[in-house]
Amino acid sequence: MTTNLIPVYAEIFVLVAASAILLIDMFLSESKRSVTYVLTLLTLVGAAVFSFADLNTGATVFTFNNMFVADPMANLLKLFTYLTVGVTLVYSRQYATERGMMSGNLGGEFYVLALFALLGQMIMISGNSMLSLYLGLELQSLATYALVALRRDHAASTEAAMKYFVLGSLASGFLLYGISMVYGATGSLLLTDITAHIATQGANHTILVFGLVFIVAGLAFKLGVVPFHMWVPDVYQGSPTAVTLLLGGAPKLAAFAMMLRILVEALPQMAIDWQQMLLVLAVLSLAVGNLTAIAQTNIKRMLAYSTIAQMGFVMLGMLAGVVVVGGEPNAANSAPAYSSAMYYAITYVLTTVGTFGLIMMLARAGFEADELVDFKGLSKRSPWFAVVMTVLMFSLAGVPPMMGFMAKWAVLQAVTATGQIWLAVLAVLFSLIGAFYYLRVVKVMWFDEPADATAISTPFDMRVVMSINGIAVVLLGVMPGALLGACLTAIKQTLAT
């Protein structure tokens, strides 16, 4: 039987390119490390060409014995994953160089590990088997563990890497145990076969529920939602900011895709059960994330708790895809709800890369701009980038007309369509609480005197990308139709197969 390799051209290209870059970098001196940087960005462009070509066909193609699927949702999410990783690398270049992360014979390992983490995310997004999803997750996880520990002489980074590795391994064990229980109940690892087996032959409900609990726990850890959030603040704060962005950006898109693949595509008959689990995770994340962030003075730690709260909104979009009619799950609201969750995840990622990018922009050799006081008087030091940071904070807070407002609005519409008005009201209340710590950043930038008068020196490409990042958050909030429509179309076409 021949295997159709066309759907995996992007993955093959990234794998070959990452391996080639690793070899090429061994022969480059530190002064020529920009070659590795350029090759990495070209790799992302090449992968985007393959995924965009697949997206334009609008087709769903299975390969590798149906373990891998290239569908509209996968291709759209991959495009945003490439964009996120590319922007992250542009923002990180100067920061990583000043901290010795590009020194030594293998100084390009930062870029190579980022590409291998990306490859894992691509497999997670396109996995149609519990096995391929798990392998993609582990590839991403191993690369990110190494990235967190990249500054071997930095105690905080080493501690963060240890915490992340131990807790990540525990979460992987949960996920693997849940997968084994689902396999035991259905006799298959393929998502489509699991659905068919439950629908036609049935399965032991108790075993499926136990398996589902462990799977949701593993997925919740990767998304960083309460009560599996304990690693997020420490790892975000302890990691080099460049690595924090690699953890907090593109992996969220891959985790969302993995959650949708397993819960919606493989276990739709268990929708009532996983909806209740997601409901608890969402409410706890909104409460703990927003309330705890208020007390933070370290901006990276504050953004970590912000991430927990933002992922609570993604959970809301996911659970809103299930409408219970007569005690049975009904899929009438599924496509708009899941697309709102997808749109929210994309919005969060596009906004958060900008916020961490600005933290790196203000940092310099020997100085980490990760405290709230470091943003004092930014409007006097750099008015334009104070405007950009204000836009990003407003977007995270959900202030119109920023992109974040439209994302929250779309999720709340999906929730109210299920009849759970109380849940939408609760989400709005916690969002209002959360607005306090975002507006506090705006206040210190515009109304406080600068605590540091040092000139902000950044590369030209970083300034250009940062400006585009801020403008895009505004434009996609004013004109959200195209991206919202693309998400809805992708979800409809994916769920129709």
GUDREN-748802 format. One record per residue (C-alpha): x, y, z; residue number from 1; residue in three letters. Coordinates in steps of 0.5 Angstrom, whole numbers, always signed. Example, Ala and Ser with C-alpha at 12.3 -4.5 7.8 and 13.67 -1.06 7.14 Angstrom:
REM GUDREN-748802
+25, -9, +16, 1, Ala
+27, -2, +14, 2, Ser
***
This chain:
REM GUDREN-748802
+0, +0, +0, 1, Met
+3, +7, -2, 2, Thr
+3, +13, +3, 3, Thr
+1, +19, +1, 4, Asn
+6, +24, +3, 5, Leu
+3, +30, +0, 6, Ile
-1, +32, +6, 7, Pro
+6, +32, +11, 8, Val
+10, +36, +6, 9, Tyr
+10, +41, +11, 10, Ala
+12, +37, +17, 11, Glu
+18, +33, +12, 12, Ile
+20, +40, +10, 13, Phe
+21, +42, +18, 14, Val
+24, +36, +20, 15, Leu
+29, +36, +14, 16, Val
+31, +44, +15, 17, Ala
+32, +43, +23, 18, Ala
+37, +37, +22, 19, Ser
+40, +41, +16, 20, Ala
+41, +48, +20, 21, Ile
+43, +44, +26, 22, Leu
+49, +41, +22, 23, Leu
+50, +48, +19, 24, Ile
+50, +51, +25, 25, Asp
+56, +47, +28, 26, Met
+61, +50, +23, 27, Phe
+59, +57, +24, 28, Leu
+62, +62, +29, 29, Ser
+58, +67, +33, 30, Glu
+59, +72, +29, 31, Ser
+56, +69, +23, 32, Lys
+50, +66, +27, 33, Arg
+45, +70, +24, 34, Ser
+46, +65, +18, 35, Val
+42, +60, +23, 36, Thr
+37, +66, +24, 37, Tyr
+35, +67, +17, 38, Val
+35, +60, +15, 39, Leu
+30, +58, +21, 40, Thr
+25, +64, +18, 41, Leu
+26, +61, +11, 42, Leu
+24, +54, +14, 43, Thr
+18, +57, +17, 44, Leu
+16, +61, +10, 45, Val
+17, +54, +6, 46, Gly
+12, +51, +11, 47, Ala
+7, +56, +11, 48, Ala
+7, +55, +3, 49, Val
+6, +48, +4, 50, Phe
+0, +49, +9, 51, Ser
-3, +55, +5, 52, Phe
-3, +51, -1, 53, Ala
-7, +45, +3, 54, Asp
-12, +50, +6, 55, Leu
-14, +53, -1, 56, Asn
-16, +46, -3, 57, Thr
-21, +46, +3, 58, Gly
-20, +38, +2, 59, Ala
-19, +33, +8, 60, Thr
-14, +28, +7, 61, Val
-12, +22, +11, 62, Phe
-5, +19, +11, 63, Thr
-1, +14, +15, 64, Phe
-6, +9, +16, 65, Asn
-11, +15, +18, 66, Asn
-6, +17, +23, 67, Met
-5, +24, +20, 68, Phe
-10, +28, +17, 69, Val
-9, +35, +13, 70, Ala
-16, +39, +14, 71, Asp
-18, +46, +14, 72, Pro
-17, +47, +21, 73, Met
-11, +44, +22, 74, Ala
-8, +48, +16, 75, Asn
-11, +54, +19, 76, Leu
-8, +53, +26, 77, Leu
-1, +51, +23, 78, Lys
-1, +58, +19, 79, Leu
-2, +62, +25, 80, Phe
+3, +57, +29, 81, Thr
+9, +59, +24, 82, Tyr
+7, +66, +24, 83, Leu
+7, +66, +32, 84, Thr
+14, +62, +32, 85, Val
+17, +67, +27, 86, Gly
+15, +73, +31, 87, Val
+18, +70, +37, 88, Thr
+24, +69, +34, 89, Leu
+25, +76, +31, 90, Val
+23, +79, +38, 91, Tyr
+28, +74, +41, 92, Ser
+34, +75, +37, 93, Arg
+37, +81, +41, 94, Gln
+35, +78, +48, 95, Tyr
+38, +71, +47, 96, Ala
+44, +74, +44, 97, Thr
+46, +79, +50, 98, Glu
+45, +73, +55, 99, Arg
+49, +68, +52, 100, Gly
+44, +63, +49, 101, Met
+47, +64, +42, 102, Met
+55, +62, +45, 103, Ser
+59, +56, +44, 104, Gly
+59, +51, +38, 105, Asn
+52, +50, +38, 106, Leu
+49, +57, +40, 107, Gly
+44, +56, +34, 108, Gly
+41, +50, +39, 109, Glu
+35, +56, +41, 110, Phe
+33, +56, +34, 111, Tyr
+33, +48, +32, 112, Val
+30, +47, +39, 113, Leu
+24, +52, +37, 114, Ala
+24, +48, +30, 115, Leu
+23, +41, +33, 116, Phe
+18, +44, +38, 117, Ala
+14, +47, +32, 118, Leu
+14, +40, +29, 119, Leu
+11, +37, +35, 120, Gly
+6, +42, +35, 121, Gln
+4, +41, +27, 122, Met
+4, +33, +29, 123, Ile
-1, +35, +35, 124, Met
-5, +39, +30, 125, Ile
-6, +34, +25, 126, Ser
-6, +28, +29, 127, Gly
-12, +23, +28, 128, Asn
-9, +18, +33, 129, Ser
-8, +18, +40, 130, Met
-1, +15, +39, 131, Leu
+1, +21, +34, 132, Ser
-2, +26, +38, 133, Leu
+2, +23, +44, 134, Tyr
+8, +23, +40, 135, Leu
+7, +30, +38, 136, Gly
+6, +32, +45, 137, Leu
+12, +29, +47, 138, Glu
+16, +32, +42, 139, Leu
+14, +39, +43, 140, Gln
+15, +38, +51, 141, Ser
+22, +35, +50, 142, Leu
+24, +41, +46, 143, Ala
+21, +46, +51, 144, Thr
+24, +42, +57, 145, Tyr
+31, +44, +54, 146, Ala
+29, +51, +52, 147, Leu
+27, +53, +59, 148, Val
+34, +50, +62, 149, Ala
+38, +53, +56, 150, Leu
+41, +58, +61, 151, Arg
+45, +53, +64, 152, Arg
+49, +58, +69, 153, Asp
+42, +61, +71, 154, His
+39, +58, +77, 155, Ala
+32, +61, +76, 156, Ala
+32, +58, +69, 157, Ser
+35, +51, +72, 158, Thr
+29, +51, +77, 159, Glu
+24, +53, +73, 160, Ala
+26, +47, +68, 161, Ala
+26, +42, +74, 162, Met
+19, +44, +76, 163, Lys
+17, +44, +68, 164, Tyr
+20, +37, +67, 165, Phe
+17, +34, +73, 166, Val
+10, +36, +73, 167, Leu
+10, +35, +65, 168, Gly
+12, +28, +66, 169, Ser
+7, +27, +71, 170, Leu
+1, +30, +66, 171, Ala
+4, +26, +60, 172, Ser
+3, +20, +65, 173, Gly
-4, +22, +66, 174, Phe
-5, +23, +59, 175, Leu
-2, +16, +57, 176, Leu
-6, +13, +62, 177, Tyr
-13, +16, +60, 178, Gly
-11, +14, +53, 179, Ile
-10, +7, +55, 180, Ser
-16, +6, +58, 181, Met
-20, +9, +52, 182, Val
-16, +4, +48, 183, Tyr
-18, -2, +53, 184, Gly
-26, +0, +52, 185, Ala
-26, +1, +44, 186, Thr
-20, -3, +42, 187, Gly
-17, +3, +37, 188, Ser
-13, +9, +38, 189, Leu
-16, +12, +31, 190, Leu
-20, +18, +33, 191, Leu
-25, +16, +28, 192, Thr
-25, +9, +30, 193, Asp
-26, +10, +37, 194, Ile
-33, +14, +35, 195, Thr
-35, +9, +30, 196, Ala
-34, +3, +36, 197, His
-38, +7, +41, 198, Ile
-44, +9, +36, 199, Ala
-45, +2, +33, 200, Thr
-42, -3, +39, 201, Gln
-42, +1, +45, 202, Gly
-37, +1, +50, 203, Ala
-36, +1, +58, 204, Asn
-38, +7, +60, 205, His
-35, +7, +67, 206, Thr
-28, +6, +64, 207, Ile
-29, +11, +58, 208, Leu
-31, +16, +64, 209, Val
-24, +14, +68, 210, Phe
-20, +15, +61, 211, Gly
-24, +21, +60, 212, Leu
-22, +24, +67, 213, Val
-14, +23, +66, 214, Phe
-14, +25, +59, 215, Ile
-18, +32, +61, 216, Val
-13, +33, +66, 217, Ala
-7, +32, +61, 218, Gly
-10, +37, +57, 219, Leu
-11, +42, +62, 220, Ala
-4, +41, +64, 221, Phe
-2, +43, +57, 222, Lys
-7, +49, +57, 223, Leu
-5, +51, +64, 224, Gly
-12, +51, +67, 225, Val
-14, +51, +74, 226, Val
-13, +46, +78, 227, Pro
-7, +44, +73, 228, Phe
-4, +51, +73, 229, His
+2, +50, +79, 230, Met
+7, +50, +74, 231, Trp
+5, +56, +70, 232, Val
+7, +62, +74, 233, Pro
+14, +59, +76, 234, Asp
+16, +57, +69, 235, Val
+14, +63, +66, 236, Tyr
+18, +68, +71, 237, Gln
+24, +63, +71, 238, Gly
+25, +62, +64, 239, Ser
+29, +67, +60, 240, Pro
+23, +71, +57, 241, Thr
+25, +69, +50, 242, Ala
+23, +62, +52, 243, Val
+17, +64, +56, 244, Thr
+14, +66, +49, 245, Leu
+16, +60, +46, 246, Leu
+12, +56, +52, 247, Leu
+6, +61, +52, 248, Gly
+5, +62, +44, 249, Gly
+4, +57, +39, 250, Ala
+3, +51, +44, 251, Pro
-3, +54, +46, 252, Lys
-6, +53, +39, 253, Leu
-3, +46, +39, 254, Ala
-6, +44, +45, 255, Ala
-13, +47, +43, 256, Phe
-13, +43, +37, 257, Ala
-11, +37, +41, 258, Met
-17, +38, +45, 259, Met
-22, +39, +40, 260, Leu
-19, +32, +36, 261, Arg
-20, +28, +42, 262, Ile
-26, +31, +46, 263, Leu
-30, +33, +40, 264, Val
-28, +28, +34, 265, Glu
-26, +22, +38, 266, Ala
-31, +22, +44, 267, Leu
-37, +26, +42, 268, Pro
-42, +21, +45, 269, Gln
-38, +23, +52, 270, Met
-40, +30, +51, 271, Ala
-44, +31, +57, 272, Ile
-39, +28, +61, 273, Asp
-33, +32, +59, 274, Trp
-38, +39, +58, 275, Gln
-38, +38, +66, 276, Gln
-31, +37, +67, 277, Met
-29, +43, +62, 278, Leu
-35, +48, +66, 279, Leu
-31, +47, +73, 280, Val
-24, +48, +69, 281, Leu
-27, +54, +66, 282, Ala
-30, +57, +72, 283, Val
-24, +56, +77, 284, Leu
-19, +59, +72, 285, Ser
-23, +65, +71, 286, Leu
-23, +66, +78, 287, Ala
-16, +64, +80, 288, Val
-13, +67, +74, 289, Gly
-16, +74, +75, 290, Asn
-16, +74, +83, 291, Leu
-9, +72, +83, 292, Thr
-6, +76, +78, 293, Ala
-8, +83, +82, 294, Ile
-3, +81, +87, 295, Ala
+3, +80, +82, 296, Gln
+9, +86, +81, 297, Thr
+13, +81, +77, 298, Asn
+10, +83, +70, 299, Ile
+11, +76, +67, 300, Lys
+8, +72, +73, 301, Arg
+2, +77, +72, 302, Met
+2, +75, +65, 303, Leu
+2, +68, +67, 304, Ala
-4, +68, +71, 305, Tyr
-7, +72, +66, 306, Ser
-6, +66, +61, 307, Thr
-10, +62, +66, 308, Ile
-16, +66, +66, 309, Ala
-15, +67, +58, 310, Gln
-15, +59, +57, 311, Met
-22, +59, +62, 312, Gly
-25, +63, +56, 313, Phe
-23, +58, +51, 314, Val
-26, +52, +56, 315, Met
-32, +56, +55, 316, Leu
-32, +56, +48, 317, Gly
-31, +49, +48, 318, Met
-36, +47, +53, 319, Leu
-41, +51, +49, 320, Ala
-41, +47, +43, 321, Gly
-46, +42, +47, 322, Val
-53, +43, +48, 323, Val
-57, +38, +52, 324, Val
-64, +37, +49, 325, Val
-68, +32, +53, 326, Gly
-62, +29, +57, 327, Gly
-58, +28, +50, 328, Glu
-52, +32, +47, 329, Pro
-54, +36, +41, 330, Asn
-49, +39, +36, 331, Ala
-53, +45, +34, 332, Ala
-49, +50, +37, 333, Asn
-42, +46, +36, 334, Ser
-39, +50, +30, 335, Ala
-40, +57, +32, 336, Pro
-38, +55, +39, 337, Ala
-32, +51, +37, 338, Tyr
-30, +57, +32, 339, Ser
-31, +62, +37, 340, Ser
-26, +58, +42, 341, Ala
-21, +57, +36, 342, Met
-21, +65, +35, 343, Tyr
-20, +66, +42, 344, Tyr
-14, +62, +42, 345, Ala
-11, +65, +36, 346, Ile
-13, +72, +39, 347, Thr
-9, +71, +45, 348, Tyr
-3, +68, +42, 349, Val
-3, +74, +37, 350, Leu
-3, +79, +43, 351, Thr
+1, +75, +48, 352, Thr
+7, +75, +43, 353, Val
+7, +83, +43, 354, Gly
+7, +83, +50, 355, Thr
+13, +79, +52, 356, Phe
+16, +82, +46, 357, Gly
+16, +89, +49, 358, Leu
+18, +86, +55, 359, Ile
+24, +83, +51, 360, Met
+25, +90, +48, 361, Met
+26, +94, +54, 362, Leu
+31, +89, +57, 363, Ala
+38, +89, +56, 364, Arg
+45, +86, +58, 365, Ala
+45, +85, +65, 366, Gly
+38, +87, +66, 367, Phe
+31, +84, +66, 368, Glu
+25, +89, +65, 369, Ala
+20, +84, +68, 370, Asp
+18, +88, +74, 371, Glu
+12, +93, +73, 372, Leu
+16, +99, +76, 373, Val
+20, +97, +69, 374, Asp
+15, +100, +65, 375, Phe
+14, +107, +69, 376, Lys
+14, +113, +64, 377, Gly
+15, +108, +58, 378, Leu
+11, +114, +54, 379, Ser
+16, +119, +56, 380, Lys
+22, +114, +53, 381, Arg
+18, +111, +47, 382, Ser
+11, +114, +46, 383, Pro
+10, +109, +40, 384, Trp
+11, +103, +44, 385, Phe
+7, +105, +50, 386, Ala
+1, +106, +45, 387, Val
+3, +99, +42, 388, Val
+3, +96, +50, 389, Met
-3, +100, +51, 390, Thr
-7, +97, +45, 391, Val
-4, +90, +47, 392, Leu
-7, +91, +55, 393, Met
-14, +93, +52, 394, Phe
-14, +87, +48, 395, Ser
-13, +82, +53, 396, Leu
-18, +86, +58, 397, Ala
-23, +86, +52, 398, Gly
-24, +93, +51, 399, Val
-27, +95, +45, 400, Pro
-25, +96, +39, 401, Pro
-19, +91, +40, 402, Met
-19, +84, +38, 403, Met
-20, +81, +45, 404, Gly
-26, +84, +45, 405, Phe
-29, +81, +39, 406, Met
-26, +74, +42, 407, Ala
-30, +75, +48, 408, Lys
-36, +77, +45, 409, Trp
-36, +71, +40, 410, Ala
-35, +66, +46, 411, Val
-40, +70, +50, 412, Leu
-45, +69, +45, 413, Gln
-44, +62, +44, 414, Ala
-45, +61, +52, 415, Val
-51, +65, +52, 416, Thr
-54, +60, +46, 417, Ala
-53, +54, +50, 418, Thr
-58, +58, +55, 419, Gly
-53, +58, +61, 420, Gln
-54, +66, +62, 421, Ile
-51, +65, +69, 422, Trp
-44, +63, +66, 423, Leu
-44, +69, +61, 424, Ala
-45, +73, +67, 425, Val
-40, +70, +71, 426, Leu
-35, +71, +66, 427, Ala
-36, +78, +65, 428, Val
-35, +79, +72, 429, Leu
-29, +76, +72, 430, Phe
-27, +80, +66, 431, Ser
-28, +86, +70, 432, Leu
-24, +84, +75, 433, Ile
-18, +82, +71, 434, Gly
-19, +89, +67, 435, Ala
-16, +92, +74, 436, Phe
-9, +89, +73, 437, Tyr
-8, +90, +65, 438, Tyr
-10, +98, +66, 439, Leu
-5, +98, +72, 440, Arg
+0, +97, +67, 441, Val
-3, +103, +62, 442, Val
-3, +107, +68, 443, Lys
+5, +106, +70, 444, Val
+7, +107, +63, 445, Met
+3, +114, +62, 446, Trp
+2, +117, +69, 447, Phe
+9, +115, +73, 448, Asp
+15, +118, +72, 449, Glu
+21, +114, +69, 450, Pro
+25, +109, +73, 451, Ala
+30, +108, +68, 452, Asp
+32, +113, +63, 453, Ala
+36, +109, +59, 454, Thr
+35, +109, +52, 455, Ala
+31, +103, +48, 456, Ile
+36, +100, +43, 457, Ser
+33, +95, +39, 458, Thr
+34, +92, +32, 459, Pro
+30, +95, +26, 460, Phe
+26, +88, +24, 461, Asp
+24, +88, +32, 462, Met
+21, +95, +32, 463, Arg
+18, +94, +25, 464, Val
+14, +87, +27, 465, Val
+12, +90, +34, 466, Met
+9, +96, +30, 467, Ser
+5, +91, +25, 468, Ile
+3, +87, +31, 469, Asn
+0, +92, +35, 470, Gly
-4, +95, +29, 471, Ile
-6, +88, +27, 472, Ala
-9, +87, +34, 473, Val
-13, +94, +33, 474, Val
-15, +92, +25, 475, Leu
-17, +85, +27, 476, Leu
-22, +88, +32, 477, Gly
-25, +93, +28, 478, Val
-26, +88, +22, 479, Met
-26, +81, +25, 480, Pro
-30, +78, +20, 481, Gly
-25, +75, +15, 482, Ala
-22, +71, +21, 483, Leu
-28, +69, +25, 484, Leu
-31, +67, +18, 485, Gly
-24, +63, +16, 486, Ala
-25, +60, +23, 487, Cys
-32, +58, +22, 488, Leu
-31, +55, +15, 489, Thr
-25, +51, +18, 490, Ala
-29, +48, +24, 491, Ile
-35, +47, +19, 492, Lys
-31, +43, +14, 493, Gln
-27, +39, +19, 494, Thr
-33, +37, +23, 495, Leu
-37, +35, +17, 496, Ala
-32, +30, +15, 497, Thr
***
